[in-house]
Amino acid sequence: MAKMITGLSQACVHAGLVFFGHQSNIYKQMKNLGFVLVIMIAFLTMESCTPIKKILLHFKNVNSKGHEQHCRIISASDTAELHTTKTVYIDRVGFQKGDTVVSIGVGSGWQEFLFSVYTDSIAFYLEDIDTSCITREKIKNKYLPHYSAIKGSNITNSFISAAGTDTSIGVKSNVASKIFILNVYHHFSDDMAMVRECKRILKSGGKLFIDEHVLNRNKDSFKFCDYGGHYKSEKNFVKDIVDVGLKCDTIYRFGKYWRIFVFSKQ
């Protein structure tokens, strides 16, 4: 009897070791699988930013085309935006009194109003498909008093709201001394049509400034968490615009992806 009990005890111990050993292997396998899944999710998040995109779409109130549905205003406490405006743009663009500037896809025009904190006597055409944030009333009653307070004196630049389409700019030909396309080029459904429009409205000797991210090859991407778009390689970006008849004067490179391209009309 004692031998039987001892044998059963040994069998139970063996069975327990096998069971828990098997469970341990399963646990290890699940742990390894979980680690792989975490890495995959992290990679996809960095590559596509889809989860971040959804969060931003919810909290920033941005529609599927990347247009902000609220009218963004920069405050004096937004020192990063003020610093970037001064050191990246103002110090490189060469604004002059009497310039006529067309800015495409402006949203609420906050960047153009920040330009106006540092410049005087410039005429800005604020162009967008959706002009609800750049109405005459908002410009006069909301933006000008707000940005004048940041400047510390009255803004002397003038602002004209202009409605465009996916393939056209609502501005007359040969009027612009400078054109800005700031971080919206990748949203264009027909970018070559828009470049031809830029050439049309530029004066001879006028400059086209395009602030854009580039990739190693042309592709649709959410890489920069900017609600998606079609990005190009630097080489293809320049080639496509030069083929329209504009000259590439300068490329400012900031890190691996961010570029400011400067083209001119001869």
VEXRO-221856 format. One record per residue (C-alpha): residue in three letters; chain; z, x, y. Coordinates in steps of 0.5 Angstrom, whole numbers, plus 500, padded with zeros to 3 digits. Each point is the difference from the previous one (the first is absolute). Layout:
VEXRO-221856
<resn = ala&chain = A&Z = Z&X = X&Y = Y>
...
***
This chain:
VEXRO-221856
<resn = met&chain = A&Z = 500&X = 500&Y = 500>
<resn = ala&chain = A&Z = 502&X = 506&Y = 505>
<resn = lys&chain = A&Z = 493&X = 503&Y = 498>
<resn = met&chain = A&Z = 497&X = 494&Y = 502>
<resn = ile&chain = A&Z = 503&X = 499&Y = 506>
<resn = thr&chain = A&Z = 499&X = 507&Y = 502>
<resn = gly&chain = A&Z = 492&X = 499&Y = 498>
<resn = leu&chain = A&Z = 500&X = 494&Y = 504>
<resn = ser&chain = A&Z = 503&X = 503&Y = 506>
<resn = gln&chain = A&Z = 495&X = 506&Y = 500>
<resn = ala&chain = A&Z = 494&X = 496&Y = 499>
<resn = cys&chain = A&Z = 503&X = 496&Y = 507>
<resn = val&chain = A&Z = 501&X = 506&Y = 503>
<resn = his&chain = A&Z = 493&X = 503&Y = 498>
<resn = ala&chain = A&Z = 497&X = 493&Y = 502>
<resn = gly&chain = A&Z = 503&X = 500&Y = 507>
<resn = leu&chain = A&Z = 498&X = 507&Y = 501>
<resn = val&chain = A&Z = 493&X = 498&Y = 499>
<resn = phe&chain = A&Z = 500&X = 494&Y = 504>
<resn = phe&chain = A&Z = 503&X = 503&Y = 506>
<resn = gly&chain = A&Z = 496&X = 506&Y = 499>
<resn = his&chain = A&Z = 494&X = 495&Y = 500>
<resn = gln&chain = A&Z = 503&X = 497&Y = 506>
<resn = ser&chain = A&Z = 501&X = 506&Y = 503>
<resn = asn&chain = A&Z = 493&X = 502&Y = 499>
<resn = ile&chain = A&Z = 497&X = 493&Y = 503>
<resn = tyr&chain = A&Z = 505&X = 501&Y = 506>
<resn = lys&chain = A&Z = 497&X = 507&Y = 501>
<resn = gln&chain = A&Z = 493&X = 497&Y = 499>
<resn = met&chain = A&Z = 501&X = 495&Y = 505>
<resn = lys&chain = A&Z = 503&X = 504&Y = 505>
<resn = asn&chain = A&Z = 494&X = 505&Y = 500>
<resn = leu&chain = A&Z = 496&X = 494&Y = 500>
<resn = gly&chain = A&Z = 504&X = 497&Y = 506>
<resn = phe&chain = A&Z = 499&X = 507&Y = 504>
<resn = val&chain = A&Z = 493&X = 500&Y = 499>
<resn = leu&chain = A&Z = 499&X = 493&Y = 503>
<resn = val&chain = A&Z = 504&X = 502&Y = 506>
<resn = ile&chain = A&Z = 495&X = 506&Y = 501>
<resn = met&chain = A&Z = 494&X = 496&Y = 499>
<resn = ile&chain = A&Z = 503&X = 495&Y = 505>
<resn = ala&chain = A&Z = 502&X = 505&Y = 505>
<resn = phe&chain = A&Z = 493&X = 503&Y = 499>
<resn = leu&chain = A&Z = 497&X = 493&Y = 501>
<resn = thr&chain = A&Z = 504&X = 499&Y = 506>
<resn = met&chain = A&Z = 498&X = 507&Y = 503>
<resn = glu&chain = A&Z = 493&X = 499&Y = 499>
<resn = ser&chain = A&Z = 499&X = 492&Y = 502>
<resn = cys&chain = A&Z = 506&X = 498&Y = 504>
<resn = thr&chain = A&Z = 499&X = 493&Y = 497>
<resn = pro&chain = A&Z = 508&X = 499&Y = 499>
<resn = ile&chain = A&Z = 501&X = 503&Y = 507>
<resn = lys&chain = A&Z = 494&X = 496&Y = 503>
<resn = lys&chain = A&Z = 503&X = 493&Y = 498>
<resn = ile&chain = A&Z = 506&X = 502&Y = 503>
<resn = leu&chain = A&Z = 497&X = 502&Y = 506>
<resn = leu&chain = A&Z = 495&X = 494&Y = 500>
<resn = his&chain = A&Z = 507&X = 495&Y = 500>
<resn = phe&chain = A&Z = 504&X = 504&Y = 505>
<resn = lys&chain = A&Z = 495&X = 502&Y = 505>
<resn = asn&chain = A&Z = 496&X = 494&Y = 499>
<resn = val&chain = A&Z = 493&X = 503&Y = 499>
<resn = asn&chain = A&Z = 494&X = 496&Y = 498>
<resn = ser&chain = A&Z = 496&X = 502&Y = 494>
<resn = lys&chain = A&Z = 495&X = 504&Y = 504>
<resn = gly&chain = A&Z = 505&X = 504&Y = 503>
<resn = his&chain = A&Z = 501&X = 497&Y = 507>
<resn = glu&chain = A&Z = 507&X = 499&Y = 503>
<resn = gln&chain = A&Z = 501&X = 492&Y = 501>
<resn = his&chain = A&Z = 506&X = 502&Y = 505>
<resn = cys&chain = A&Z = 498&X = 503&Y = 507>
<resn = arg&chain = A&Z = 503&X = 507&Y = 499>
<resn = ile&chain = A&Z = 504&X = 503&Y = 506>
<resn = ile&chain = A&Z = 502&X = 508&Y = 500>
<resn = ser&chain = A&Z = 507&X = 501&Y = 504>
<resn = ala&chain = A&Z = 503&X = 506&Y = 504>
<resn = ser&chain = A&Z = 504&X = 501&Y = 494>
<resn = asp&chain = A&Z = 494&X = 501&Y = 495>
<resn = thr&chain = A&Z = 500&X = 508&Y = 502>
<resn = ala&chain = A&Z = 495&X = 501&Y = 494>
<resn = glu&chain = A&Z = 495&X = 496&Y = 502>
<resn = leu&chain = A&Z = 500&X = 503&Y = 507>
<resn = his&chain = A&Z = 501&X = 507&Y = 498>
<resn = thr&chain = A&Z = 493&X = 499&Y = 496>
<resn = thr&chain = A&Z = 497&X = 496&Y = 505>
<resn = lys&chain = A&Z = 501&X = 506&Y = 505>
<resn = thr&chain = A&Z = 499&X = 506&Y = 495>
<resn = val&chain = A&Z = 495&X = 498&Y = 496>
<resn = tyr&chain = A&Z = 495&X = 496&Y = 504>
<resn = ile&chain = A&Z = 502&X = 501&Y = 508>
<resn = asp&chain = A&Z = 500&X = 507&Y = 499>
<resn = arg&chain = A&Z = 493&X = 500&Y = 496>
<resn = val&chain = A&Z = 496&X = 494&Y = 503>
<resn = gly&chain = A&Z = 499&X = 502&Y = 507>
<resn = phe&chain = A&Z = 501&X = 494&Y = 504>
<resn = gln&chain = A&Z = 497&X = 499&Y = 507>
<resn = lys&chain = A&Z = 501&X = 496&Y = 505>
<resn = gly&chain = A&Z = 494&X = 495&Y = 500>
<resn = asp&chain = A&Z = 499&X = 500&Y = 493>
<resn = thr&chain = A&Z = 498&X = 494&Y = 496>
<resn = val&chain = A&Z = 503&X = 500&Y = 493>
<resn = val&chain = A&Z = 498&X = 495&Y = 495>
<resn = ser&chain = A&Z = 506&X = 500&Y = 494>
<resn = ile&chain = A&Z = 498&X = 496&Y = 494>
<resn = gly&chain = A&Z = 504&X = 496&Y = 495>
<resn = val&chain = A&Z = 506&X = 501&Y = 505>
<resn = gly&chain = A&Z = 505&X = 494&Y = 497>
<resn = ser&chain = A&Z = 505&X = 499&Y = 506>
<resn = gly&chain = A&Z = 497&X = 506&Y = 504>
<resn = trp&chain = A&Z = 506&X = 504&Y = 500>
<resn = gln&chain = A&Z = 497&X = 507&Y = 499>
<resn = glu&chain = A&Z = 496&X = 499&Y = 506>
<resn = phe&chain = A&Z = 506&X = 497&Y = 504>
<resn = leu&chain = A&Z = 503&X = 507&Y = 498>
<resn = phe&chain = A&Z = 494&X = 504&Y = 502>
<resn = ser&chain = A&Z = 501&X = 496&Y = 507>
<resn = val&chain = A&Z = 507&X = 503&Y = 500>
<resn = tyr&chain = A&Z = 497&X = 507&Y = 501>
<resn = thr&chain = A&Z = 494&X = 498&Y = 504>
<resn = asp&chain = A&Z = 497&X = 497&Y = 506>
<resn = ser&chain = A&Z = 494&X = 496&Y = 503>
<resn = ile&chain = A&Z = 496&X = 499&Y = 493>
<resn = ala&chain = A&Z = 497&X = 493&Y = 498>
<resn = phe&chain = A&Z = 502&X = 499&Y = 492>
<resn = tyr&chain = A&Z = 496&X = 495&Y = 496>
<resn = leu&chain = A&Z = 504&X = 497&Y = 495>
<resn = glu&chain = A&Z = 496&X = 498&Y = 494>
<resn = asp&chain = A&Z = 502&X = 496&Y = 494>
<resn = ile&chain = A&Z = 497&X = 495&Y = 495>
<resn = asp&chain = A&Z = 507&X = 496&Y = 501>
<resn = thr&chain = A&Z = 502&X = 500&Y = 508>
<resn = ser&chain = A&Z = 506&X = 496&Y = 499>
<resn = cys&chain = A&Z = 504&X = 506&Y = 502>
<resn = ile&chain = A&Z = 496&X = 502&Y = 506>
<resn = thr&chain = A&Z = 499&X = 494&Y = 504>
<resn = arg&chain = A&Z = 500&X = 501&Y = 508>
<resn = glu&chain = A&Z = 507&X = 496&Y = 500>
<resn = lys&chain = A&Z = 503&X = 505&Y = 495>
<resn = ile&chain = A&Z = 497&X = 506&Y = 504>
<resn = lys&chain = A&Z = 502&X = 498&Y = 507>
<resn = asn&chain = A&Z = 507&X = 496&Y = 498>
<resn = lys&chain = A&Z = 503&X = 504&Y = 494>
<resn = tyr&chain = A&Z = 496&X = 507&Y = 499>
<resn = leu&chain = A&Z = 499&X = 503&Y = 507>
<resn = pro&chain = A&Z = 508&X = 498&Y = 502>
<resn = his&chain = A&Z = 502&X = 503&Y = 494>
<resn = tyr&chain = A&Z = 496&X = 507&Y = 500>
<resn = ser&chain = A&Z = 501&X = 501&Y = 507>
<resn = ala&chain = A&Z = 507&X = 500&Y = 499>
<resn = ile&chain = A&Z = 499&X = 505&Y = 495>
<resn = lys&chain = A&Z = 496&X = 504&Y = 505>
<resn = gly&chain = A&Z = 505&X = 499&Y = 505>
<resn = ser&chain = A&Z = 494&X = 498&Y = 505>
<resn = asn&chain = A&Z = 495&X = 495&Y = 500>
<resn = ile&chain = A&Z = 494&X = 501&Y = 495>
<resn = thr&chain = A&Z = 494&X = 501&Y = 504>
<resn = asn&chain = A&Z = 495&X = 499&Y = 494>
<resn = ser&chain = A&Z = 496&X = 494&Y = 499>
<resn = phe&chain = A&Z = 499&X = 496&Y = 494>
<resn = ile&chain = A&Z = 495&X = 495&Y = 497>
<resn = ser&chain = A&Z = 500&X = 496&Y = 494>
<resn = ala&chain = A&Z = 494&X = 501&Y = 496>
<resn = ala&chain = A&Z = 498&X = 496&Y = 493>
<resn = gly&chain = A&Z = 496&X = 503&Y = 495>
<resn = thr&chain = A&Z = 498&X = 499&Y = 493>
<resn = asp&chain = A&Z = 499&X = 503&Y = 493>
<resn = thr&chain = A&Z = 494&X = 504&Y = 503>
<resn = ser&chain = A&Z = 500&X = 499&Y = 507>
<resn = ile&chain = A&Z = 504&X = 502&Y = 506>
<resn = gly&chain = A&Z = 500&X = 495&Y = 506>
<resn = val&chain = A&Z = 499&X = 505&Y = 505>
<resn = lys&chain = A&Z = 493&X = 502&Y = 504>
<resn = ser&chain = A&Z = 496&X = 506&Y = 499>
<resn = asn&chain = A&Z = 501&X = 507&Y = 503>
<resn = val&chain = A&Z = 507&X = 498&Y = 503>
<resn = ala&chain = A&Z = 505&X = 504&Y = 497>
<resn = ser&chain = A&Z = 502&X = 507&Y = 501>
<resn = lys&chain = A&Z = 505&X = 500&Y = 494>
<resn = ile&chain = A&Z = 500&X = 496&Y = 494>
<resn = phe&chain = A&Z = 506&X = 500&Y = 496>
<resn = ile&chain = A&Z = 501&X = 498&Y = 492>
<resn = leu&chain = A&Z = 507&X = 501&Y = 499>
<resn = asn&chain = A&Z = 502&X = 499&Y = 492>
<resn = val&chain = A&Z = 496&X = 494&Y = 499>
<resn = tyr&chain = A&Z = 493&X = 503&Y = 498>
<resn = his&chain = A&Z = 502&X = 499&Y = 493>
<resn = his&chain = A&Z = 500&X = 493&Y = 501>
<resn = phe&chain = A&Z = 493&X = 499&Y = 502>
<resn = ser&chain = A&Z = 496&X = 496&Y = 495>
<resn = asp&chain = A&Z = 493&X = 503&Y = 503>
<resn = asp&chain = A&Z = 503&X = 507&Y = 503>
<resn = met&chain = A&Z = 492&X = 502&Y = 502>
<resn = ala&chain = A&Z = 499&X = 494&Y = 504>
<resn = met&chain = A&Z = 506&X = 501&Y = 504>
<resn = val&chain = A&Z = 498&X = 508&Y = 501>
<resn = arg&chain = A&Z = 493&X = 497&Y = 502>
<resn = glu&chain = A&Z = 504&X = 496&Y = 505>
<resn = cys&chain = A&Z = 504&X = 505&Y = 503>
<resn = lys&chain = A&Z = 494&X = 504&Y = 501>
<resn = arg&chain = A&Z = 497&X = 494&Y = 504>
<resn = ile&chain = A&Z = 506&X = 499&Y = 504>
<resn = leu&chain = A&Z = 501&X = 508&Y = 502>
<resn = lys&chain = A&Z = 497&X = 503&Y = 506>
<resn = ser&chain = A&Z = 496&X = 507&Y = 499>
<resn = gly&chain = A&Z = 506&X = 505&Y = 499>
<resn = gly&chain = A&Z = 505&X = 495&Y = 498>
<resn = lys&chain = A&Z = 505&X = 501&Y = 495>
<resn = leu&chain = A&Z = 502&X = 497&Y = 494>
<resn = phe&chain = A&Z = 507&X = 501&Y = 497>
<resn = ile&chain = A&Z = 501&X = 498&Y = 493>
<resn = asp&chain = A&Z = 507&X = 500&Y = 497>
<resn = glu&chain = A&Z = 500&X = 500&Y = 493>
<resn = his&chain = A&Z = 502&X = 502&Y = 493>
<resn = val&chain = A&Z = 496&X = 504&Y = 495>
<resn = leu&chain = A&Z = 500&X = 501&Y = 492>
<resn = asn&chain = A&Z = 496&X = 504&Y = 496>
<resn = arg&chain = A&Z = 495&X = 495&Y = 498>
<resn = asn&chain = A&Z = 498&X = 493&Y = 503>
<resn = lys&chain = A&Z = 504&X = 495&Y = 497>
<resn = asp&chain = A&Z = 504&X = 494&Y = 501>
<resn = ser&chain = A&Z = 507&X = 501&Y = 500>
<resn = phe&chain = A&Z = 507&X = 498&Y = 502>
<resn = lys&chain = A&Z = 502&X = 507&Y = 500>
<resn = phe&chain = A&Z = 503&X = 500&Y = 507>
<resn = cys&chain = A&Z = 504&X = 493&Y = 500>
<resn = asp&chain = A&Z = 495&X = 498&Y = 505>
<resn = tyr&chain = A&Z = 498&X = 493&Y = 497>
<resn = gly&chain = A&Z = 494&X = 503&Y = 496>
<resn = gly&chain = A&Z = 493&X = 502&Y = 503>
<resn = his&chain = A&Z = 494&X = 505&Y = 498>
<resn = tyr&chain = A&Z = 502&X = 507&Y = 501>
<resn = lys&chain = A&Z = 495&X = 506&Y = 500>
<resn = ser&chain = A&Z = 500&X = 507&Y = 499>
<resn = glu&chain = A&Z = 500&X = 504&Y = 507>
<resn = lys&chain = A&Z = 493&X = 503&Y = 498>
<resn = asn&chain = A&Z = 497&X = 493&Y = 499>
<resn = phe&chain = A&Z = 503&X = 497&Y = 506>
<resn = val&chain = A&Z = 497&X = 505&Y = 505>
<resn = lys&chain = A&Z = 493&X = 500&Y = 496>
<resn = asp&chain = A&Z = 500&X = 492&Y = 501>
<resn = ile&chain = A&Z = 501&X = 500&Y = 507>
<resn = val&chain = A&Z = 496&X = 506&Y = 502>
<resn = asp&chain = A&Z = 494&X = 496&Y = 496>
<resn = val&chain = A&Z = 501&X = 494&Y = 505>
<resn = gly&chain = A&Z = 498&X = 505&Y = 506>
<resn = leu&chain = A&Z = 507&X = 503&Y = 502>
<resn = lys&chain = A&Z = 502&X = 507&Y = 501>
<resn = cys&chain = A&Z = 507&X = 502&Y = 497>
<resn = asp&chain = A&Z = 503&X = 504&Y = 505>
<resn = thr&chain = A&Z = 507&X = 502&Y = 497>
<resn = ile&chain = A&Z = 505&X = 498&Y = 494>
<resn = tyr&chain = A&Z = 507&X = 500&Y = 501>
<resn = arg&chain = A&Z = 504&X = 501&Y = 493>
<resn = phe&chain = A&Z = 507&X = 498&Y = 499>
<resn = gly&chain = A&Z = 502&X = 501&Y = 493>
<resn = lys&chain = A&Z = 496&X = 499&Y = 494>
<resn = tyr&chain = A&Z = 498&X = 493&Y = 502>
<resn = trp&chain = A&Z = 500&X = 498&Y = 507>
<resn = arg&chain = A&Z = 494&X = 502&Y = 505>
<resn = ile&chain = A&Z = 498&X = 498&Y = 507>
<resn = phe&chain = A&Z = 492&X = 501&Y = 500>
<resn = val&chain = A&Z = 497&X = 501&Y = 507>
<resn = phe&chain = A&Z = 493&X = 498&Y = 501>
<resn = ser&chain = A&Z = 495&X = 499&Y = 506>
<resn = lys&chain = A&Z = 494&X = 497&Y = 502>
<resn = gln&chain = A&Z = 495&X = 505&Y = 502>
***
